[in-house]
Amino acid sequence: MTPADSPAAAPANLTAPVSAETPAPSIELRPLRLGDPLRWLALGWRDFRRCPGIGLFYGACFMGMGWALMTVFEHAPAWVLALSAGFLLTGPFLCLGLYQASRRLERGEKPDLGDSLLAWDQRTGTLAIFGFVLLVLEMLWGRASLVIFAVSFDGMPDFKGSLLALLNPDNINFIVAYVIVGGLFAGLIFAASVISIPMILDRPTDAISAGLTSFRLVVTQPGVMLCWGALITAVVVLAMLPWFAGLLVAGPVLGHASWHAYRAAVAA
């Protein structure tokens, strides 16, 4: 077990009042290794097995979000790229409860669902500010996706038409633009939130400092974070294939793993 994962590295009091906030430049980042993302995933699986009830509750929420997205796709496919940002936007905040559970386990305490559901209450104002920033990115993503559809087709395609459009080689320009725009905004949201939300929960830091620290981690250690982002994407895509049923387990495991990613990356 590394110092980042040891109980001694955790704050002494999980519910202590927030003191003076720590600015971004003074937050020290640890060097990471390419194999660390797999270790975080293993630690996430360990935490899931230690509190499966909490994990399955949040996993059911992720699975329900997937079903809702599929329903929207059947009726308004042009909105899917925009609403898929909701996964990236809502996911980190929904994972707050999982971060809190891993935090309790790290301290040798027993997590419970009620405590995880109220995790946001400790830093409501800071989380609200950070959520607003992510919401702006999501709205820009939504507008960009609608523009791509509008300039690529004569009207918005229906469910069958959108599937055919994505599979038709004649629409390669649309497909490339769709992927580039989606990847750009997904990358921005990932860079801004990969460690910032668990950091806000865990220590007295403001939303801007947390976001800048997350960006700094991605910029200074791009190889590891690219591997981590690719691993998250691969797990989520595979979990979505059986009618999103895999998210029942994959969602909470990734949530717990993200806590360990933060603890490994940011010095106490």
Backbone as CSV, one residue per row, in Angstrom:
resi,resn,N_x,N_y,N_z,CA_x,CA_y,CA_z,C_x,C_y,C_z
1,MET,0.848,-1.197,0.000,0.000,0.000,0.000,0.880,1.242,0.000
2,THR,0.577,2.197,-0.866,1.369,3.413,-0.960,0.926,4.412,0.094
3,PRO,1.748,5.443,0.367,1.354,6.454,1.337,0.050,7.115,0.976
4,ALA,-0.221,7.231,-0.360,-1.448,7.904,-0.785,-2.662,7.116,-0.394
5,ASP,-2.527,5.783,-0.260,-3.685,4.952,0.019,-3.798,4.578,1.487
6,SER,-2.820,4.931,2.304,-2.812,4.511,3.689,-3.753,5.362,4.510
7,PRO,-4.348,4.790,5.544,-5.248,5.562,6.386,-4.582,6.773,7.007
8,ALA,-3.262,6.684,7.271,-2.582,7.804,7.917,-2.568,9.046,7.062
9,ALA,-2.721,8.845,5.722,-2.671,9.996,4.817,-3.972,10.756,4.788
10,ALA,-5.038,10.186,5.357,-6.347,10.813,5.304,-6.459,11.907,6.359
11,PRO,-7.382,12.860,6.169,-7.571,13.912,7.147,-7.997,13.322,8.482
12,ALA,-7.641,13.991,9.557,-7.935,13.464,10.881,-9.408,13.472,11.192
13,ASN,-10.166,14.414,10.614,-11.577,14.521,10.922,-12.352,14.703,9.636
14,LEU,-13.230,13.748,9.338,-13.946,13.791,8.061,-14.975,14.903,8.021
15,THR,-15.423,15.355,9.152,-16.469,16.374,9.180,-15.973,17.670,9.813
16,ALA,-14.673,17.871,9.796,-14.109,19.081,10.403,-14.512,20.307,9.619
17,PRO,-14.706,21.456,10.286,-15.053,22.685,9.578,-13.961,23.068,8.595
18,VAL,-14.359,23.694,7.502,-13.411,24.094,6.474,-12.642,25.317,6.948
19,SER,-11.331,25.263,6.862,-10.488,26.381,7.265,-10.110,27.181,6.038
20,ALA,-9.025,27.939,6.152,-8.586,28.757,5.028,-8.313,27.882,3.814
21,GLU,-8.807,28.319,2.659,-8.699,27.507,1.457,-7.288,27.540,0.908
22,THR,-6.867,26.401,0.361,-5.511,26.254,-0.149,-5.443,26.670,-1.608
23,PRO,-4.590,27.623,-1.989,-4.483,28.028,-3.396,-3.823,26.951,-4.230
24,ALA,-4.108,26.964,-5.528,-3.625,25.924,-6.436,-2.110,25.783,-6.464
25,PRO,-1.313,26.881,-6.533,0.142,26.722,-6.661,0.780,25.985,-5.491
26,SER,0.148,26.032,-4.304,0.746,25.404,-3.135,0.353,23.940,-2.998
27,ILE,-0.483,23.430,-3.880,-0.903,22.038,-3.828,0.125,21.196,-4.577
28,GLU,0.770,20.302,-3.867,1.843,19.492,-4.450,1.273,18.256,-5.139
29,LEU,1.769,17.995,-6.339,1.371,16.806,-7.089,2.490,15.770,-7.042
30,ARG,2.117,14.518,-6.875,3.100,13.441,-6.851,3.333,12.911,-8.269
31,PRO,4.523,12.428,-8.560,4.758,11.756,-9.850,4.026,10.423,-9.896
32,LEU,3.439,10.124,-11.032,2.673,8.890,-11.207,3.353,7.991,-12.228
33,ARG,2.998,6.714,-12.210,3.546,5.744,-13.150,2.446,5.247,-14.073
34,LEU,2.841,4.750,-15.233,1.858,4.303,-16.222,0.996,3.154,-15.707
35,GLY,1.529,2.367,-14.778,0.758,1.250,-14.239,-0.218,1.641,-13.149
36,ASP,-0.166,2.907,-12.700,-1.031,3.336,-11.598,-2.531,3.235,-11.907
37,PRO,-3.003,3.582,-13.115,-4.443,3.465,-13.379,-5.004,2.061,-13.116
38,LEU,-4.251,1.030,-13.447,-4.721,-0.327,-13.156,-4.770,-0.574,-11.648
39,ARG,-3.822,-0.011,-10.921,-3.834,-0.149,-9.467,-5.035,0.576,-8.872
40,TRP,-5.355,1.759,-9.399,-6.533,2.481,-8.906,-7.799,1.676,-9.160
41,LEU,-7.861,1.047,-10.330,-9.032,0.239,-10.647,-9.152,-0.940,-9.686
42,ALA,-8.022,-1.559,-9.347,-8.035,-2.673,-8.398,-8.485,-2.203,-7.010
43,LEU,-8.032,-1.027,-6.602,-8.456,-0.479,-5.319,-9.938,-0.118,-5.337
44,GLY,-10.428,0.357,-6.485,-11.848,0.651,-6.617,-12.693,-0.608,-6.478
45,TRP,-12.232,-1.699,-7.078,-12.928,-2.983,-6.958,-12.911,-3.458,-5.510
46,ARG,-11.796,-3.250,-4.813,-11.701,-3.630,-3.405,-12.720,-2.861,-2.562
47,ASP,-12.824,-1.548,-2.791,-13.784,-0.745,-2.029,-15.212,-1.153,-2.347
48,PHE,-15.474,-1.463,-3.609,-16.823,-1.890,-3.991,-17.210,-3.157,-3.232
49,ARG,-16.294,-4.089,-3.118,-16.578,-5.345,-2.414,-16.752,-5.119,-0.907
50,ARG,-16.149,-4.072,-0.390,-16.250,-3.793,1.044,-17.555,-3.079,1.403
51,CYS,-18.177,-2.400,0.443,-19.489,-1.765,0.704,-20.366,-1.920,-0.541
52,PRO,-20.746,-3.162,-0.874,-21.479,-3.415,-2.129,-22.851,-2.760,-2.189
53,GLY,-23.519,-2.622,-1.037,-24.848,-2.015,-1.059,-24.823,-0.587,-1.555
54,ILE,-23.868,0.190,-1.050,-23.721,1.581,-1.489,-23.368,1.625,-2.969
55,GLY,-22.438,0.768,-3.374,-22.021,0.748,-4.770,-23.154,0.395,-5.707
56,LEU,-23.954,-0.601,-5.355,-25.053,-1.015,-6.225,-26.125,0.068,-6.327
57,PHE,-26.315,0.840,-5.254,-27.275,1.946,-5.320,-26.847,2.960,-6.376
58,TYR,-25.588,3.380,-6.309,-25.107,4.352,-7.289,-24.994,3.726,-8.679
59,GLY,-24.655,2.433,-8.738,-24.621,1.752,-10.028,-25.980,1.744,-10.692
60,ALA,-27.040,1.551,-9.897,-28.398,1.587,-10.448,-28.729,2.968,-10.997
61,CYS,-28.203,4.005,-10.335,-28.409,5.374,-10.842,-27.732,5.544,-12.198
62,PHE,-26.502,5.043,-12.320,-25.794,5.131,-13.602,-26.539,4.359,-14.682
63,MET,-27.036,3.180,-14.350,-27.752,2.377,-15.324,-29.048,3.078,-15.755
64,GLY,-29.733,3.699,-14.802,-30.938,4.453,-15.141,-30.637,5.619,-16.063
65,MET,-29.510,6.280,-15.859,-29.107,7.364,-16.752,-28.876,6.837,-18.159
66,GLY,-28.309,5.642,-18.271,-28.091,5.046,-19.584,-29.394,4.746,-20.301
67,TRP,-30.358,4.209,-19.575,-31.667,3.924,-20.184,-32.346,5.219,-20.628
68,ALA,-32.214,6.270,-19.811,-32.803,7.557,-20.189,-32.160,8.096,-21.458
69,LEU,-30.835,7.938,-21.570,-30.128,8.405,-22.762,-30.585,7.647,-23.998
70,MET,-30.801,6.342,-23.872,-31.274,5.553,-25.005,-32.680,5.967,-25.424
71,THR,-33.521,6.277,-24.451,-34.874,6.738,-24.766,-34.838,8.047,-25.547
72,VAL,-33.968,8.957,-25.115,-33.821,10.223,-25.834,-33.302,9.976,-27.238
73,PHE,-32.359,9.041,-27.380,-31.791,8.748,-28.690,-32.854,8.253,-29.656
74,GLU,-33.804,7.494,-29.169,-34.859,6.967,-30.029,-35.798,8.060,-30.523
75,HIS,-35.957,9.118,-29.740,-36.922,10.158,-30.090,-36.282,11.462,-30.580
76,ALA,-35.071,11.742,-30.122,-34.392,12.987,-30.528,-32.900,12.737,-30.598
77,PRO,-32.433,12.018,-31.619,-31.014,11.637,-31.691,-30.058,12.810,-31.756
78,ALA,-30.516,13.956,-32.258,-29.631,15.114,-32.353,-29.175,15.604,-30.978
79,TRP,-29.951,15.263,-29.946,-29.614,15.725,-28.606,-28.697,14.758,-27.860
80,VAL,-28.393,13.616,-28.462,-27.651,12.592,-27.735,-26.248,13.055,-27.368
81,LEU,-25.528,13.670,-28.306,-24.178,14.127,-28.000,-24.205,15.129,-26.860
82,ALA,-25.205,16.022,-26.882,-25.309,17.008,-25.811,-25.620,16.345,-24.476
83,LEU,-26.591,15.426,-24.485,-26.992,14.793,-23.235,-25.960,13.799,-22.734
84,SER,-25.159,13.264,-23.656,-24.098,12.364,-23.198,-23.097,13.122,-22.339
85,ALA,-23.028,14.437,-22.537,-22.199,15.257,-21.651,-22.730,15.207,-20.238
86,GLY,-24.032,14.936,-20.121,-24.605,14.813,-18.794,-23.986,13.692,-17.992
87,PHE,-23.558,12.626,-18.683,-22.855,11.561,-17.982,-21.566,12.096,-17.373
88,LEU,-20.807,12.849,-18.171,-19.543,13.395,-17.688,-19.772,14.504,-16.666
89,LEU,-20.894,15.200,-16.801,-21.193,16.293,-15.885,-21.778,15.772,-14.577
90,THR,-22.757,14.866,-14.685,-23.430,14.347,-13.504,-22.602,13.286,-12.802
91,GLY,-21.842,12.502,-13.579,-21.085,11.396,-13.020,-20.197,11.767,-11.853
92,PRO,-19.287,12.767,-12.024,-18.403,13.113,-10.898,-19.159,13.557,-9.661
93,PHE,-20.298,14.268,-9.833,-21.057,14.710,-8.670,-21.809,13.543,-8.037
94,LEU,-22.325,12.637,-8.880,-22.983,11.447,-8.349,-21.978,10.580,-7.599
95,CYS,-20.725,10.629,-8.037,-19.665,9.841,-7.391,-19.238,10.428,-6.053
96,LEU,-19.739,11.604,-5.687,-19.389,12.178,-4.397,-19.652,11.187,-3.263
97,GLY,-20.784,10.495,-3.355,-21.108,9.516,-2.323,-20.119,8.367,-2.292
98,LEU,-19.623,7.986,-3.462,-18.624,6.922,-3.531,-17.284,7.402,-2.991
99,TYR,-16.937,8.665,-3.287,-15.713,9.229,-2.716,-15.795,9.228,-1.186
100,GLN,-16.962,9.599,-0.683,-17.134,9.632,0.772,-17.019,8.234,1.368
101,ALA,-17.570,7.237,0.674,-17.477,5.862,1.162,-16.021,5.401,1.199
102,SER,-15.273,5.678,0.128,-13.854,5.302,0.103,-13.072,6.061,1.169
103,ARG,-13.472,7.283,1.389,-12.826,8.099,2.422,-13.027,7.479,3.801
104,ARG,-14.245,7.027,4.065,-14.535,6.367,5.347,-13.739,5.071,5.469
105,LEU,-13.718,4.286,4.418,-12.970,3.030,4.450,-11.491,3.278,4.689
106,GLU,-10.964,4.335,4.104,-9.557,4.687,4.276,-9.236,4.995,5.724
107,ARG,-10.229,5.532,6.438,-10.052,5.868,7.849,-10.360,4.688,8.762
108,GLY,-10.718,3.540,8.180,-11.059,2.387,8.994,-12.450,2.472,9.576
109,GLU,-13.296,3.327,9.003,-14.671,3.492,9.483,-15.639,2.780,8.550
110,LYS,-16.842,2.566,9.032,-17.860,1.876,8.244,-18.718,2.904,7.504
111,PRO,-18.708,2.900,6.176,-19.547,3.854,5.426,-21.007,3.440,5.450
112,ASP,-21.884,4.405,5.291,-23.308,4.086,5.161,-23.919,4.962,4.082
113,LEU,-25.051,4.536,3.559,-25.660,5.203,2.413,-26.079,6.630,2.745
114,GLY,-26.668,6.833,3.929,-27.109,8.175,4.299,-25.967,9.159,4.325
115,ASP,-24.842,8.741,4.889,-23.667,9.611,4.945,-23.165,9.928,3.544
116,SER,-23.176,8.936,2.652,-22.697,9.164,1.287,-23.626,10.111,0.528
117,LEU,-24.926,10.013,0.768,-25.874,10.879,0.072,-25.744,12.340,0.506
118,LEU,-25.258,12.554,1.706,-25.127,13.923,2.231,-23.698,14.452,2.128
119,ALA,-22.850,13.764,1.369,-21.453,14.186,1.259,-21.330,15.602,0.704
120,TRP,-22.232,15.961,-0.223,-22.159,17.278,-0.851,-22.385,18.403,0.152
121,ASP,-23.052,18.100,1.265,-23.440,19.133,2.221,-22.236,19.775,2.899
122,GLN,-21.076,19.100,2.867,-19.888,19.637,3.527,-19.291,20.825,2.769
123,ARG,-19.431,20.853,1.446,-18.819,21.906,0.620,-19.809,22.391,-0.431
124,THR,-21.021,22.708,-0.009,-22.098,23.031,-0.941,-21.742,24.189,-1.876
125,GLY,-21.255,25.292,-1.314,-20.973,26.473,-2.126,-19.893,26.233,-3.156
126,THR,-18.804,25.609,-2.743,-17.695,25.348,-3.666,-18.116,24.391,-4.767
127,LEU,-18.851,23.348,-4.403,-19.320,22.387,-5.399,-20.301,23.030,-6.374
128,ALA,-21.119,23.962,-5.877,-22.071,24.651,-6.750,-21.334,25.497,-7.791
129,ILE,-20.285,26.187,-7.361,-19.502,26.997,-8.301,-18.856,26.108,-9.360
130,PHE,-18.264,25.010,-8.917,-17.608,24.111,-9.860,-18.640,23.484,-10.794
131,GLY,-19.795,23.129,-10.256,-20.847,22.566,-11.089,-21.325,23.538,-12.155
132,PHE,-21.362,24.828,-11.818,-21.769,25.844,-12.796,-20.789,25.903,-13.958
133,VAL,-19.494,25.816,-13.645,-18.474,25.833,-14.708,-18.663,24.644,-15.642
134,LEU,-18.876,23.465,-15.070,-19.097,22.283,-15.904,-20.399,22.389,-16.693
135,LEU,-21.404,23.028,-16.099,-22.673,23.211,-16.801,-22.492,24.087,-18.030
136,VAL,-21.676,25.129,-17.914,-21.400,25.994,-19.066,-20.746,25.186,-20.186
137,LEU,-19.775,24.332,-19.828,-19.132,23.486,-20.834,-20.154,22.549,-21.485
138,GLU,-21.057,22.013,-20.679,-22.071,21.099,-21.223,-23.009,21.823,-22.180
139,MET,-23.388,23.063,-21.851,-24.274,23.837,-22.721,-23.574,24.170,-24.038
140,LEU,-22.297,24.503,-23.980,-21.542,24.753,-25.205,-21.447,23.494,-26.058
141,TRP,-21.242,22.357,-25.398,-21.197,21.070,-26.094,-22.532,20.806,-26.790
142,GLY,-23.612,21.034,-26.070,-24.933,20.810,-26.656,-25.182,21.675,-27.881
143,ARG,-24.818,22.951,-27.789,-25.013,23.857,-28.926,-24.157,23.439,-30.109
144,ALA,-22.915,23.050,-29.844,-22.025,22.633,-30.929,-22.549,21.384,-31.625
145,SER,-23.087,20.439,-30.858,-23.596,19.204,-31.467,-24.801,19.489,-32.368
146,LEU,-25.665,20.403,-31.932,-26.830,20.738,-32.750,-26.410,21.441,-34.039
147,VAL,-25.382,22.274,-33.961,-24.874,22.949,-35.164,-24.329,21.917,-36.148
148,ILE,-23.609,20.921,-35.654,-23.059,19.877,-36.528,-24.177,19.132,-37.247
149,PHE,-25.220,18.760,-36.514,-26.354,18.091,-37.137,-27.021,19.001,-38.167
150,ALA,-27.194,20.278,-37.828,-27.926,21.189,-38.702,-27.208,21.410,-40.029
151,VAL,-25.873,21.514,-39.989,-25.129,21.782,-41.220,-24.838,20.501,-42.003
152,SER,-25.052,19.338,-41.376,-24.728,18.077,-42.036,-25.935,17.430,-42.708
153,PHE,-27.140,17.769,-42.261,-28.339,17.112,-42.785,-29.407,18.147,-43.111
154,ASP,-30.325,17.735,-43.960,-31.489,18.559,-44.279,-32.561,18.261,-43.242
155,GLY,-32.449,18.936,-42.109,-33.325,18.625,-40.981,-32.669,17.599,-40.074
156,MET,-33.274,17.383,-38.919,-32.727,16.448,-37.948,-33.166,15.024,-38.277
157,PRO,-32.230,14.064,-38.387,-32.611,12.693,-38.695,-33.318,12.028,-37.524
158,ASP,-34.161,11.021,-37.858,-34.817,10.269,-36.802,-33.879,9.183,-36.290
159,PHE,-34.421,8.292,-35.448,-33.595,7.253,-34.827,-32.921,6.375,-35.881
160,LYS,-33.705,5.862,-36.822,-33.134,4.995,-37.860,-32.183,5.785,-38.762
161,GLY,-32.585,7.004,-39.101,-31.753,7.815,-39.978,-30.424,8.180,-39.355
162,SER,-30.427,8.420,-38.038,-29.176,8.772,-37.379,-28.224,7.594,-37.335
163,LEU,-28.757,6.377,-37.149,-27.907,5.190,-37.165,-27.287,4.984,-38.541
164,LEU,-28.112,5.138,-39.584,-27.613,4.982,-40.950,-26.572,6.048,-41.270
165,ALA,-26.790,7.257,-40.738,-25.845,8.347,-40.994,-24.488,8.059,-40.365
166,LEU,-24.505,7.488,-39.172,-23.249,7.181,-38.489,-22.491,6.035,-39.157
167,LEU,-23.223,5.170,-39.897,-22.601,4.018,-40.534,-22.307,4.244,-42.009
168,ASN,-22.765,5.354,-42.548,-22.612,5.632,-43.971,-21.263,6.300,-44.242
169,PRO,-20.394,5.669,-45.042,-19.076,6.272,-45.342,-19.185,7.623,-46.040
170,ASP,-20.322,7.881,-46.720,-20.491,9.169,-47.390,-20.573,10.331,-46.401
171,ASN,-20.855,10.017,-45.173,-20.983,11.069,-44.148,-19.727,11.172,-43.292
172,ILE,-18.585,10.874,-43.896,-17.339,10.848,-43.125,-17.027,12.207,-42.504
173,ASN,-17.363,13.298,-43.212,-17.097,14.629,-42.657,-17.916,14.868,-41.386
174,PHE,-19.183,14.435,-41.440,-20.037,14.564,-40.256,-19.497,13.721,-39.105
175,ILE,-19.108,12.488,-39.400,-18.614,11.580,-38.356,-17.348,12.135,-37.711
176,VAL,-16.433,12.634,-38.543,-15.179,13.185,-38.015,-15.460,14.407,-37.140
177,ALA,-16.317,15.307,-37.632,-16.639,16.499,-36.854,-17.330,16.140,-35.544
178,TYR,-18.223,15.170,-35.615,-18.964,14.703,-34.435,-17.994,14.180,-33.373
179,VAL,-17.038,13.361,-33.806,-16.081,12.762,-32.881,-15.119,13.807,-32.323
180,ILE,-14.652,14.713,-33.184,-13.697,15.729,-32.734,-14.333,16.663,-31.704
181,VAL,-15.546,17.137,-31.995,-16.220,18.045,-31.067,-16.522,17.335,-29.749
182,GLY,-17.043,16.116,-29.858,-17.337,15.364,-28.641,-16.084,15.089,-27.832
183,GLY,-15.005,14.704,-28.515,-13.755,14.428,-27.814,-13.163,15.657,-27.165
184,LEU,-13.290,16.815,-27.830,-12.754,18.058,-27.285,-13.433,18.415,-25.970
185,PHE,-14.761,18.415,-25.976,-15.476,18.795,-24.758,-15.343,17.727,-23.677
186,ALA,-15.335,16.460,-24.073,-15.129,15.393,-23.091,-13.758,15.537,-22.446
187,GLY,-12.754,15.878,-23.254,-11.414,16.070,-22.719,-11.341,17.241,-21.753
188,LEU,-12.032,18.335,-22.074,-12.041,19.496,-21.186,-12.686,19.163,-19.848
189,ILE,-13.823,18.461,-19.908,-14.505,18.104,-18.673,-13.671,17.124,-17.861
190,PHE,-13.040,16.180,-18.543,-12.175,15.222,-17.845,-11.007,15.936,-17.168
191,ALA,-10.350,16.831,-17.902,-9.199,17.539,-17.360,-9.578,18.407,-16.161
192,ALA,-10.760,18.989,-16.219,-11.178,19.887,-15.146,-11.649,19.147,-13.906
193,SER,-12.121,17.907,-14.059,-12.783,17.232,-12.944,-12.136,15.923,-12.512
194,VAL,-11.030,15.510,-13.144,-10.484,14.183,-12.868,-10.097,14.011,-11.398
195,ILE,-9.581,15.067,-10.751,-9.291,14.971,-9.320,-9.905,16.123,-8.523
196,SER,-10.551,17.069,-9.198,-10.981,18.284,-8.520,-12.128,18.048,-7.542
197,ILE,-13.099,17.220,-7.916,-14.256,17.039,-7.033,-13.893,16.269,-5.770
198,PRO,-13.152,15.152,-5.858,-12.712,14.540,-4.603,-11.802,15.461,-3.780
199,MET,-11.049,16.330,-4.457,-10.199,17.282,-3.731,-11.046,18.282,-2.955
200,ILE,-12.117,18.773,-3.587,-13.007,19.720,-2.912,-13.648,19.060,-1.691
201,LEU,-14.023,17.792,-1.833,-14.622,17.073,-0.717,-13.619,16.853,0.414
202,ASP,-12.362,16.642,0.069,-11.369,16.168,1.030,-10.602,17.267,1.745
203,ARG,-10.451,18.422,1.105,-9.589,19.443,1.703,-10.145,20.830,1.455
204,PRO,-9.704,21.830,2.249,-10.209,23.194,2.090,-9.586,23.892,0.886
205,THR,-10.184,23.743,-0.247,-9.705,24.402,-1.458,-10.900,24.948,-2.222
206,ASP,-10.700,26.020,-2.938,-11.794,26.622,-3.698,-11.937,25.937,-5.048
207,ALA,-13.037,26.217,-5.729,-13.348,25.542,-6.985,-12.307,25.833,-8.066
208,ILE,-11.851,27.077,-8.149,-10.869,27.440,-9.181,-9.542,26.719,-8.938
209,SER,-9.087,26.716,-7.699,-7.825,26.043,-7.382,-7.917,24.551,-7.661
210,ALA,-9.063,23.944,-7.335,-9.230,22.515,-7.585,-9.211,22.219,-9.082
211,GLY,-9.918,23.040,-9.869,-9.930,22.840,-11.309,-8.569,23.049,-11.932
212,LEU,-7.853,24.100,-11.483,-6.515,24.370,-12.018,-5.536,23.261,-11.645
213,THR,-5.670,22.720,-10.447,-4.801,21.613,-10.038,-5.066,20.390,-10.887
214,SER,-6.335,20.139,-11.186,-6.684,19.002,-12.040,-6.101,19.186,-13.438
215,PHE,-6.228,20.394,-13.982,-5.629,20.694,-15.289,-4.112,20.533,-15.238
216,ARG,-3.508,20.999,-14.157,-2.051,20.912,-14.021,-1.580,19.464,-14.006
217,LEU,-2.351,18.614,-13.357,-2.002,17.190,-13.332,-2.042,16.605,-14.736
218,VAL,-3.086,16.930,-15.494,-3.232,16.386,-16.847,-2.132,16.911,-17.767
219,VAL,-1.782,18.197,-17.617,-0.767,18.802,-18.484,0.633,18.302,-18.151
220,THR,0.928,18.153,-16.870,2.289,17.773,-16.464,2.532,16.268,-16.541
221,GLN,1.476,15.473,-16.468,1.632,14.019,-16.545,0.628,13.460,-17.558
222,PRO,0.735,13.888,-18.819,-0.282,13.523,-19.819,-0.339,12.033,-20.117
223,GLY,0.804,11.340,-20.070,0.803,9.921,-20.395,-0.062,9.113,-19.454
224,VAL,0.153,9.313,-18.153,-0.617,8.570,-17.152,-2.092,8.931,-17.227
225,MET,-2.381,10.235,-17.344,-3.780,10.652,-17.348,-4.487,10.241,-18.639
226,LEU,-3.742,10.187,-19.750,-4.338,9.686,-20.985,-4.692,8.205,-20.836
227,CYS,-3.803,7.457,-20.181,-4.090,6.041,-19.921,-5.304,5.894,-19.008
228,TRP,-5.391,6.746,-18.008,-6.517,6.692,-17.081,-7.823,7.051,-17.801
229,GLY,-7.795,8.089,-18.617,-8.989,8.451,-19.372,-9.399,7.366,-20.354
230,ALA,-8.409,6.757,-21.028,-8.707,5.681,-21.968,-9.272,4.468,-21.243
231,LEU,-8.748,4.177,-20.053,-9.246,3.038,-19.274,-10.687,3.280,-18.826
232,ILE,-10.974,4.490,-18.374,-12.346,4.830,-17.980,-13.288,4.677,-19.173
233,THR,-12.862,5.215,-20.332,-13.700,5.130,-21.535,-13.954,3.689,-21.930
234,ALA,-12.908,2.863,-21.921,-13.054,1.463,-22.315,-13.997,0.721,-21.376
235,VAL,-13.844,0.942,-20.069,-14.703,0.261,-19.095,-16.156,0.688,-19.260
236,VAL,-16.374,1.994,-19.444,-17.743,2.495,-19.586,-18.388,1.972,-20.865
237,VAL,-17.642,1.988,-21.979,-18.198,1.497,-23.245,-18.565,0.017,-23.137
238,LEU,-17.680,-0.776,-22.572,-17.982,-2.205,-22.409,-19.167,-2.413,-21.469
239,ALA,-19.263,-1.595,-20.428,-20.369,-1.717,-19.473,-21.698,-1.318,-20.091
240,MET,-21.664,-0.463,-21.125,-22.897,-0.006,-21.766,-23.460,-1.019,-22.753
241,LEU,-22.622,-1.952,-23.216,-23.054,-2.852,-24.284,-24.247,-3.725,-23.896
242,PRO,-24.259,-4.357,-22.711,-25.439,-5.181,-22.379,-26.568,-4.334,-21.790
243,TRP,-27.102,-3.400,-22.602,-28.198,-2.525,-22.173,-27.852,-1.782,-20.875
244,PHE,-26.623,-1.321,-20.790,-26.136,-0.513,-19.680,-26.075,-1.280,-18.355
245,ALA,-26.321,-2.584,-18.395,-26.339,-3.364,-17.158,-24.978,-3.394,-16.489
246,GLY,-23.914,-3.334,-17.275,-22.581,-3.369,-16.694,-22.275,-2.174,-15.819
247,LEU,-23.004,-1.057,-16.030,-22.768,0.134,-15.214,-23.156,-0.090,-13.760
248,LEU,-23.949,-1.115,-13.510,-24.351,-1.428,-12.143,-23.125,-1.684,-11.261
249,VAL,-22.095,-2.269,-11.857,-20.854,-2.539,-11.130,-19.727,-1.608,-11.584
250,ALA,-19.609,-1.409,-12.895,-18.499,-0.604,-13.418,-18.564,0.837,-12.922
251,GLY,-19.773,1.405,-12.823,-19.909,2.793,-12.368,-19.332,3.017,-10.980
252,PRO,-19.790,2.264,-9.976,-19.231,2.474,-8.632,-17.758,2.108,-8.512
253,VAL,-17.307,1.093,-9.240,-15.885,0.741,-9.184,-15.042,1.906,-9.690
254,LEU,-15.464,2.529,-10.794,-14.734,3.685,-11.313,-14.806,4.865,-10.350
255,GLY,-15.946,5.026,-9.674,-16.058,6.100,-8.692,-15.076,5.926,-7.548
256,HIS,-15.031,4.723,-6.986,-14.061,4.441,-5.925,-12.631,4.605,-6.440
257,ALA,-12.384,4.134,-7.658,-11.043,4.225,-8.233,-10.618,5.678,-8.416
258,SER,-11.565,6.552,-8.760,-11.238,7.965,-8.947,-10.785,8.601,-7.634
259,TRP,-11.347,8.142,-6.526,-10.878,8.629,-5.229,-9.408,8.256,-5.027
260,HIS,-9.060,7.030,-5.348,-7.688,6.581,-5.166,-6.737,7.280,-6.150
261,ALA,-7.250,7.644,-7.330,-6.444,8.425,-8.268,-6.098,9.777,-7.666
262,TYR,-7.082,10.409,-7.057,-6.833,11.694,-6.393,-5.842,11.545,-5.248
263,ARG,-6.018,10.517,-4.413,-5.150,10.346,-3.259,-3.712,10.039,-3.673
264,ALA,-3.566,9.350,-4.816,-2.231,9.044,-5.292,-1.554,10.260,-5.922
265,ALA,-2.353,11.127,-6.556,-1.798,12.237,-7.317,-1.494,13.469,-6.468
266,VAL,-2.264,13.706,-5.417,-2.132,14.927,-4.639,-1.534,14.613,-3.278
267,ALA,-0.462,15.297,-2.954,0.198,15.089,-1.658,-0.696,15.585,-0.532
268,ALA,-0.598,14.912,0.597,-1.433,15.275,1.748,-1.028,16.630,2.315
